[in-house]
Amino acid sequence: MDYSKSGGANAAKTSPKPKRGAQKGAPKVAATDKTALLARMKAAAAKKP
C-alpha cells in the first residue's frame, strides 16, 4: 500500500501567546504614585509594633 498518497494528520495550530510585561503605550508609573505607596508602607509599619 502506498501511504504517501493518503496524506498525514494535520498539525495542531498554536494559539497566540499572551504578551508579558508592560504594553506599548501603557502609562508610566509616576513618582507621585511611588511616594504615596512609600507613605502607606511606612504607616503600616508604624502601626505594627
PQR file with spaces between the fields and no chain letter, atoms N, CA, C, O and H, PARSE charges and radii, in Angstrom:
ATOM       1  N    MET     1       0.850   -1.188    0.000 -0.4000 1.5000
ATOM       2  CA   MET     1       0.000    0.000    0.000 -0.0000 2.0000
ATOM       3  C    MET     1       0.893    1.248    0.000  0.5500 1.7000
ATOM       4  O    MET     1       1.920    1.294    0.677 -0.5500 1.4000
ATOM       5  N    ASP     2       0.473    2.268   -0.783 -0.4000 1.5000
ATOM       6  CA   ASP     2       1.269    3.487   -0.899 -0.0000 2.0000
ATOM       7  C    ASP     2       0.740    4.522    0.097  0.5500 1.7000
ATOM       8  O    ASP     2      -0.280    5.163   -0.155 -0.5500 1.4000
ATOM       9  H    ASP     2      -0.362    2.232   -1.333  0.4000 1.0000
ATOM      10  N    TYR     3       1.428    4.682    1.217 -0.4000 1.5000
ATOM      11  CA   TYR     3       0.966    5.605    2.252 -0.0000 2.0000
ATOM      12  C    TYR     3       1.253    7.070    1.917  0.5500 1.7000
ATOM      13  O    TYR     3       0.699    7.957    2.566 -0.5500 1.4000
ATOM      14  H    TYR     3       2.257    4.162    1.422  0.4000 1.0000
ATOM      15  N    SER     4       2.082    7.343    0.947 -0.4000 1.5000
ATOM      16  CA   SER     4       2.409    8.729    0.606 -0.0000 2.0000
ATOM      17  C    SER     4       1.207    9.448   -0.015  0.5500 1.7000
ATOM      18  O    SER     4       1.127   10.675    0.047 -0.5500 1.4000
ATOM      19  H    SER     4       2.533    6.623    0.420  0.4000 1.0000
ATOM      20  N    LYS     5       0.269    8.695   -0.615 -0.4000 1.5000
ATOM      21  CA   LYS     5      -0.888    9.322   -1.261 -0.0000 2.0000
ATOM      22  C    LYS     5      -2.047    9.567   -0.286  0.5500 1.7000
ATOM      23  O    LYS     5      -2.935   10.367   -0.581 -0.5500 1.4000
ATOM      24  H    LYS     5       0.334    7.698   -0.666  0.4000 1.0000
ATOM      25  N    SER     6      -2.053    8.895    0.863 -0.4000 1.5000
ATOM      26  CA   SER     6      -3.199    9.015    1.765 -0.0000 2.0000
ATOM      27  C    SER     6      -3.180   10.313    2.572  0.5500 1.7000
ATOM      28  O    SER     6      -4.225   10.759    3.045 -0.5500 1.4000
ATOM      29  H    SER     6      -1.332    8.245    1.103  0.4000 1.0000
ATOM      30  N    GLY     7      -2.026   10.912    2.730 -0.4000 1.5000
ATOM      31  CA   GLY     7      -1.941   12.166    3.475 -0.0000 2.0000
ATOM      32  C    GLY     7      -1.813   11.921    4.964  0.5500 1.7000
ATOM      33  O    GLY     7      -2.291   10.915    5.489 -0.5500 1.4000
ATOM      34  H    GLY     7      -1.177   10.550    2.346  0.4000 1.0000
ATOM      35  N    GLY     8      -1.172   12.839    5.622 -0.4000 1.5000
ATOM      36  CA   GLY     8      -0.948   12.693    7.058 -0.0000 2.0000
ATOM      37  C    GLY     8      -1.938   13.527    7.852  0.5500 1.7000
ATOM      38  O    GLY     8      -2.755   14.259    7.293 -0.5500 1.4000
ATOM      39  H    GLY     8      -0.784   13.656    5.195  0.4000 1.0000
ATOM      40  N    ALA     9      -1.847   13.399    9.155 -0.4000 1.5000
ATOM      41  CA   ALA     9      -2.711   14.186   10.037 -0.0000 2.0000
ATOM      42  C    ALA     9      -2.278   15.644   10.000  0.5500 1.7000
ATOM      43  O    ALA     9      -1.096   15.958    9.856 -0.5500 1.4000
ATOM      44  H    ALA     9      -1.184   12.804    9.609  0.4000 1.0000
ATOM      45  N    ASN    10      -3.262   16.525   10.134 -0.4000 1.5000
ATOM      46  CA   ASN    10      -2.963   17.956   10.159 -0.0000 2.0000
ATOM      47  C    ASN    10      -2.270   18.303   11.477  0.5500 1.7000
ATOM      48  O    ASN    10      -2.629   17.791   12.537 -0.5500 1.4000
ATOM      49  H    ASN    10      -4.222   16.270   10.251  0.4000 1.0000
ATOM      50  N    ALA    11      -1.287   19.171   11.390 -0.4000 1.5000
ATOM      51  CA   ALA    11      -0.570   19.611   12.591 -0.0000 2.0000
ATOM      52  C    ALA    11      -1.476   20.537   13.410  0.5500 1.7000
ATOM      53  O    ALA    11      -2.269   21.297   12.854 -0.5500 1.4000
ATOM      54  H    ALA    11      -0.996   19.587   10.528  0.4000 1.0000
ATOM      55  N    ALA    12      -1.347   20.461   14.722 -0.4000 1.5000
ATOM      56  CA   ALA    12      -2.151   21.319   15.597 -0.0000 2.0000
ATOM      57  C    ALA    12      -1.705   22.765   15.432  0.5500 1.7000
ATOM      58  O    ALA    12      -0.511   23.056   15.366 -0.5500 1.4000
ATOM      59  H    ALA    12      -0.703   19.844   15.174  0.4000 1.0000
ATOM      60  N    LYS    13      -2.672   23.659   15.366 -0.4000 1.5000
ATOM      61  CA   LYS    13      -2.352   25.077   15.223 -0.0000 2.0000
ATOM      62  C    LYS    13      -2.110   25.662   16.615  0.5500 1.7000
ATOM      63  O    LYS    13      -2.855   25.387   17.556 -0.5500 1.4000
ATOM      64  H    LYS    13      -3.642   23.423   15.420  0.4000 1.0000
ATOM      65  N    THR    14      -1.064   26.465   16.727 -0.4000 1.5000
ATOM      66  CA   THR    14      -0.757   27.074   18.022 -0.0000 2.0000
ATOM      67  C    THR    14      -1.579   28.340   18.199  0.5500 1.7000
ATOM      68  O    THR    14      -1.828   29.071   17.240 -0.5500 1.4000
ATOM      69  H    THR    14      -0.459   26.688   15.963  0.4000 1.0000
ATOM      70  N    SER    15      -1.994   28.592   19.424 -0.4000 1.5000
ATOM      71  CA   SER    15      -2.746   29.810   19.705 -0.0000 2.0000
ATOM      72  C    SER    15      -1.764   30.928   20.024  0.5500 1.7000
ATOM      73  O    SER    15      -0.645   30.652   20.456 -0.5500 1.4000
ATOM      74  H    SER    15      -1.792   27.999   20.203  0.4000 1.0000
ATOM      75  N    PRO    16      -2.152   32.179   19.825 -0.5600 1.5000
ATOM      76  CA   PRO    16      -1.228   33.273   20.116  0.2800 2.0000
ATOM      77  C    PRO    16      -0.933   33.352   21.610  0.5500 1.7000
ATOM      78  O    PRO    16      -1.828   33.171   22.437 -0.5500 1.4000
ATOM      79  N    LYS    17       0.307   33.618   21.947 -0.4000 1.5000
ATOM      80  CA   LYS    17       0.726   33.683   23.335 -0.0000 2.0000
ATOM      81  C    LYS    17       0.380   35.064   23.914  0.5500 1.7000
ATOM      82  O    LYS    17       0.459   36.067   23.204 -0.5500 1.4000
ATOM      83  H    LYS    17       1.034   33.764   21.275  0.4000 1.0000
ATOM      84  N    PRO    18       0.002   35.122   25.186 -0.5600 1.5000
ATOM      85  CA   PRO    18      -0.286   36.430   25.782  0.2800 2.0000
ATOM      86  C    PRO    18       0.992   37.247   25.954  0.5500 1.7000
ATOM      87  O    PRO    18       2.067   36.693   26.186 -0.5500 1.4000
ATOM      88  N    LYS    19       0.867   38.545   25.841 -0.4000 1.5000
ATOM      89  CA   LYS    19       2.012   39.435   25.989 -0.0000 2.0000
ATOM      90  C    LYS    19       2.362   39.548   27.461  0.5500 1.7000
ATOM      91  O    LYS    19       1.477   39.584   28.316 -0.5500 1.4000
ATOM      92  H    LYS    19      -0.006   38.995   25.652  0.4000 1.0000
ATOM      93  N    ARG    20       3.655   39.604   27.756 -0.4000 1.5000
ATOM      94  CA   ARG    20       4.108   39.742   29.135 -0.0000 2.0000
ATOM      95  C    ARG    20       4.806   41.081   29.291  0.5500 1.7000
ATOM      96  O    ARG    20       5.384   41.607   28.340 -0.5500 1.4000
ATOM      97  H    ARG    20       4.374   39.575   27.061  0.4000 1.0000
ATOM      98  N    GLY    21       4.748   41.626   30.491 -0.4000 1.5000
ATOM      99  CA   GLY    21       5.433   42.885   30.755 -0.0000 2.0000
ATOM     100  C    GLY    21       4.566   44.065   30.362  0.5500 1.7000
ATOM     101  O    GLY    21       3.373   43.915   30.099 -0.5500 1.4000
ATOM     102  H    GLY    21       4.278   41.199   31.264  0.4000 1.0000
ATOM     103  N    ALA    22       5.165   45.222   30.326 -0.4000 1.5000
ATOM     104  CA   ALA    22       4.441   46.460   30.027 -0.0000 2.0000
ATOM     105  C    ALA    22       4.082   46.496   28.544  0.5500 1.7000
ATOM     106  O    ALA    22       4.895   46.159   27.684 -0.5500 1.4000
ATOM     107  H    ALA    22       6.134   45.344   30.540  0.4000 1.0000
ATOM     108  N    GLN    23       2.875   46.903   28.272 -0.4000 1.5000
ATOM     109  CA   GLN    23       2.422   47.020   26.899 -0.0000 2.0000
ATOM     110  C    GLN    23       2.929   48.323   26.302  0.5500 1.7000
ATOM     111  O    GLN    23       3.230   49.270   27.029 -0.5500 1.4000
ATOM     112  H    GLN    23       2.214   47.177   28.971  0.4000 1.0000
ATOM     113  N    LYS    24       3.022   48.371   24.980 -0.4000 1.5000
ATOM     114  CA   LYS    24       3.420   49.595   24.301 -0.0000 2.0000
ATOM     115  C    LYS    24       2.349   50.645   24.515  0.5500 1.7000
ATOM     116  O    LYS    24       1.161   50.358   24.371 -0.5500 1.4000
ATOM     117  H    LYS    24       2.778   47.602   24.390  0.4000 1.0000
ATOM     118  N    GLY    25       2.751   51.847   24.854 -0.4000 1.5000
ATOM     119  CA   GLY    25       1.799   52.927   25.037 -0.0000 2.0000
ATOM     120  C    GLY    25       1.143   52.927   26.398  0.5500 1.7000
ATOM     121  O    GLY    25       0.271   53.757   26.655 -0.5500 1.4000
ATOM     122  H    GLY    25       3.716   52.080   24.971  0.4000 1.0000
ATOM     123  N    ALA    26       1.538   52.016   27.287 -0.4000 1.5000
ATOM     124  CA   ALA    26       0.960   51.983   28.632 -0.0000 2.0000
ATOM     125  C    ALA    26       1.484   53.176   29.417  0.5500 1.7000
ATOM     126  O    ALA    26       2.637   53.573   29.251 -0.5500 1.4000
ATOM     127  H    ALA    26       2.247   51.342   27.078  0.4000 1.0000
ATOM     128  N    PRO    27       0.643   53.747   30.269 -0.5600 1.5000
ATOM     129  CA   PRO    27       1.120   54.900   31.044  0.2800 2.0000
ATOM     130  C    PRO    27       2.217   54.478   32.014  0.5500 1.7000
ATOM     131  O    PRO    27       2.149   53.412   32.626 -0.5500 1.4000
ATOM     132  N    LYS    28       3.219   55.325   32.141 -0.4000 1.5000
ATOM     133  CA   LYS    28       4.343   55.046   33.028 -0.0000 2.0000
ATOM     134  C    LYS    28       3.920   55.312   34.472  0.5500 1.7000
ATOM     135  O    LYS    28       3.047   56.141   34.727 -0.5500 1.4000
ATOM     136  H    LYS    28       3.274   56.191   31.644  0.4000 1.0000
ATOM     137  N    VAL    29       4.542   54.606   35.408 -0.4000 1.5000
ATOM     138  CA   VAL    29       4.247   54.819   36.824 -0.0000 2.0000
ATOM     139  C    VAL    29       4.940   56.107   37.242  0.5500 1.7000
ATOM     140  O    VAL    29       6.156   56.245   37.112 -0.5500 1.4000
ATOM     141  H    VAL    29       5.252   53.932   35.201  0.4000 1.0000
ATOM     142  N    ALA    30       4.159   57.032   37.739 -0.4000 1.5000
ATOM     143  CA   ALA    30       4.700   58.330   38.131 -0.0000 2.0000
ATOM     144  C    ALA    30       5.372   58.227   39.493  0.5500 1.7000
ATOM     145  O    ALA    30       5.075   57.324   40.276 -0.5500 1.4000
ATOM     146  H    ALA    30       3.171   56.920   37.844  0.4000 1.0000
ATOM     147  N    ALA    31       6.279   59.160   39.767 -0.4000 1.5000
ATOM     148  CA   ALA    31       6.995   59.168   41.044 -0.0000 2.0000
ATOM     149  C    ALA    31       6.028   59.473   42.190  0.5500 1.7000
ATOM     150  O    ALA    31       6.261   59.056   43.325 -0.5500 1.4000
ATOM     151  H    ALA    31       6.520   59.893   39.131  0.4000 1.0000
ATOM     152  N    THR    32       4.943   60.197   41.900 -0.4000 1.5000
ATOM     153  CA   THR    32       3.981   60.515   42.961 -0.0000 2.0000
ATOM     154  C    THR    32       3.292   59.246   43.446  0.5500 1.7000
ATOM     155  O    THR    32       2.967   59.130   44.627 -0.5500 1.4000
ATOM     156  H    THR    32       4.753   60.536   40.978  0.4000 1.0000
ATOM     157  N    ASP    33       3.071   58.308   42.556 -0.4000 1.5000
ATOM     158  CA   ASP    33       2.475   57.042   42.962 -0.0000 2.0000
ATOM     159  C    ASP    33       3.410   56.293   43.907  0.5500 1.7000
ATOM     160  O    ASP    33       2.963   55.670   44.869 -0.5500 1.4000
ATOM     161  H    ASP    33       3.335   58.403   41.596  0.4000 1.0000
ATOM     162  N    LYS    34       4.701   56.359   43.625 -0.4000 1.5000
ATOM     163  CA   LYS    34       5.674   55.672   44.454 -0.0000 2.0000
ATOM     164  C    LYS    34       5.779   56.318   45.831  0.5500 1.7000
ATOM     165  O    LYS    34       5.923   55.620   46.834 -0.5500 1.4000
ATOM     166  H    LYS    34       5.064   56.866   42.843  0.4000 1.0000
ATOM     167  N    THR    35       5.708   57.643   45.884 -0.4000 1.5000
ATOM     168  CA   THR    35       5.793   58.315   47.184 -0.0000 2.0000
ATOM     169  C    THR    35       4.559   58.000   48.018  0.5500 1.7000
ATOM     170  O    THR    35       4.662   57.830   49.233 -0.5500 1.4000
ATOM     171  H    THR    35       5.592   58.211   45.069  0.4000 1.0000
ATOM     172  N    ALA    36       3.398   57.922   47.383 -0.4000 1.5000
ATOM     173  CA   ALA    36       2.174   57.576   48.108 -0.0000 2.0000
ATOM     174  C    ALA    36       2.263   56.141   48.624  0.5500 1.7000
ATOM     175  O    ALA    36       1.841   55.856   49.744 -0.5500 1.4000
ATOM     176  H    ALA    36       3.315   58.060   46.396  0.4000 1.0000
ATOM     177  N    LEU    37       2.801   55.254   47.824 -0.4000 1.5000
ATOM     178  CA   LEU    37       2.970   53.870   48.240 -0.0000 2.0000
ATOM     179  C    LEU    37       3.935   53.780   49.416  0.5500 1.7000
ATOM     180  O    LEU    37       3.683   53.043   50.370 -0.5500 1.4000
ATOM     181  H    LEU    37       3.144   55.486   46.913  0.4000 1.0000
ATOM     182  N    LEU    38       5.028   54.518   49.355 -0.4000 1.5000
ATOM     183  CA   LEU    38       6.009   54.515   50.432 -0.0000 2.0000
ATOM     184  C    LEU    38       5.392   55.043   51.725  0.5500 1.7000
ATOM     185  O    LEU    38       5.660   54.516   52.805 -0.5500 1.4000
ATOM     186  H    LEU    38       5.232   55.116   48.581  0.4000 1.0000
ATOM     187  N    ALA    39       4.572   56.079   51.615 -0.4000 1.5000
ATOM     188  CA   ALA    39       3.906   56.637   52.798 -0.0000 2.0000
ATOM     189  C    ALA    39       2.959   55.608   53.409  0.5500 1.7000
ATOM     190  O    ALA    39       2.900   55.478   54.632 -0.5500 1.4000
ATOM     191  H    ALA    39       4.354   56.507   50.738  0.4000 1.0000
ATOM     192  N    ARG    40       2.220   54.877   52.581 -0.4000 1.5000
ATOM     193  CA   ARG    40       1.308   53.848   53.095 -0.0000 2.0000
ATOM     194  C    ARG    40       2.087   52.721   53.766  0.5500 1.7000
ATOM     195  O    ARG    40       1.676   52.201   54.803 -0.5500 1.4000
ATOM     196  H    ARG    40       2.268   54.982   51.588  0.4000 1.0000
ATOM     197  N    MET    41       3.215   52.351   53.164 -0.4000 1.5000
ATOM     198  CA   MET    41       4.029   51.286   53.752 -0.0000 2.0000
ATOM     199  C    MET    41       4.603   51.703   55.099  0.5500 1.7000
ATOM     200  O    MET    41       4.626   50.908   56.039 -0.5500 1.4000
ATOM     201  H    MET    41       3.549   52.774   52.321  0.4000 1.0000
ATOM     202  N    LYS    42       5.062   52.940   55.195 -0.4000 1.5000
ATOM     203  CA   LYS    42       5.616   53.432   56.471 -0.0000 2.0000
ATOM     204  C    LYS    42       4.539   53.495   57.534  0.5500 1.7000
ATOM     205  O    LYS    42       4.797   53.177   58.695 -0.5500 1.4000
ATOM     206  H    LYS    42       5.043   53.585   54.432  0.4000 1.0000
ATOM     207  N    ALA    43       3.315   53.909   57.151 -0.4000 1.5000
ATOM     208  CA   ALA    43       2.213   53.972   58.109 -0.0000 2.0000
ATOM     209  C    ALA    43       1.845   52.572   58.604  0.5500 1.7000
ATOM     210  O    ALA    43       1.566   52.377   59.787 -0.5500 1.4000
ATOM     211  H    ALA    43       3.105   54.168   56.208  0.4000 1.0000
ATOM     212  N    ALA    44       1.848   51.617   57.704 -0.4000 1.5000
ATOM     213  CA   ALA    44       1.525   50.239   58.091 -0.0000 2.0000
ATOM     214  C    ALA    44       2.613   49.661   58.998  0.5500 1.7000
ATOM     215  O    ALA    44       2.312   48.916   59.931 -0.5500 1.4000
ATOM     216  H    ALA    44       2.075   51.775   56.743  0.4000 1.0000
ATOM     217  N    ALA    45       3.872   50.002   58.729 -0.4000 1.5000
ATOM     218  CA   ALA    45       4.969   49.511   59.553 -0.0000 2.0000
ATOM     219  C    ALA    45       4.930   50.152   60.939  0.5500 1.7000
ATOM     220  O    ALA    45       5.264   49.503   61.931 -0.5500 1.4000
ATOM     221  H    ALA    45       4.117   50.608   57.972  0.4000 1.0000
ATOM     222  N    ALA    46       4.530   51.405   61.014 -0.4000 1.5000
ATOM     223  CA   ALA    46       4.457   52.106   62.309 -0.0000 2.0000
ATOM     224  C    ALA    46       3.289   51.572   63.124  0.5500 1.7000
ATOM     225  O    ALA    46       3.344   51.572   64.354 -0.5500 1.4000
ATOM     226  H    ALA    46       4.259   51.932   60.208  0.4000 1.0000
ATOM     227  N    LYS    47       2.234   51.117   62.455 -0.4000 1.5000
ATOM     228  CA   LYS    47       1.063   50.609   63.150 -0.0000 2.0000
ATOM     229  C    LYS    47       1.375   49.287   63.841  0.5500 1.7000
ATOM     230  O    LYS    47       0.866   49.015   64.928 -0.5500 1.4000
ATOM     231  H    LYS    47       2.190   51.117   61.456  0.4000 1.0000
ATOM     232  N    LYS    48       2.222   48.456   63.201 -0.4000 1.5000
ATOM     233  CA   LYS    48       2.591   47.157   63.766 -0.0000 2.0000
ATOM     234  C    LYS    48       3.756   47.332   64.735  0.5500 1.7000
ATOM     235  O    LYS    48       4.824   47.779   64.318 -0.5500 1.4000
ATOM     236  H    LYS    48       2.636   48.677   62.317  0.4000 1.0000
ATOM     237  N    PRO    49       3.587   46.993   66.021 -0.5600 1.5000
ATOM     238  CA   PRO    49       4.710   47.152   66.955  0.2800 2.0000
ATOM     239  C    PRO    49       5.713   46.023   66.854  0.5500 1.7000
ATOM     240  O    PRO    49       6.711   46.018   67.575 -0.5500 1.4000
